[in-house]
Amino acid sequence: MTPLAASAFVWVFILLPLLVVWVIGVVDILRRPLSRSATAAWIVIVLVLPFVGTLVYFLLRKPTQQEIELQQAAAADARHPDDARADVGPRPPVD
């Protein structure tokens, strides 16, 4: 593999996804209902240690009440798939 191809591979398959995860982490920190000091602390941690800080943030992050409710609703739909189909319309006749 030529050095240019190896460099492109590293950028496309390693660094670009890490950059996307880092940006998602920063946006998540800014959008969460944290105190100003907690938000500032997480931003500093993620800026000083970009990938390790982002990983630690996502590992220690607690889900919001809305995320918990969405997860519970998805689990309920998975347990009762016939109930989810009830509002779709009439079922076709069974032969």
Secondary structure as UniProt FT lines:
FT   HELIX           3..10
FT   HELIX           11..15
FT   HELIX           16..31
FT   HELIX           36..48
FT   HELIX           50..60
FT   HELIX           65..79
FT   HELIX           81..84
FT   TURN            85..88
//
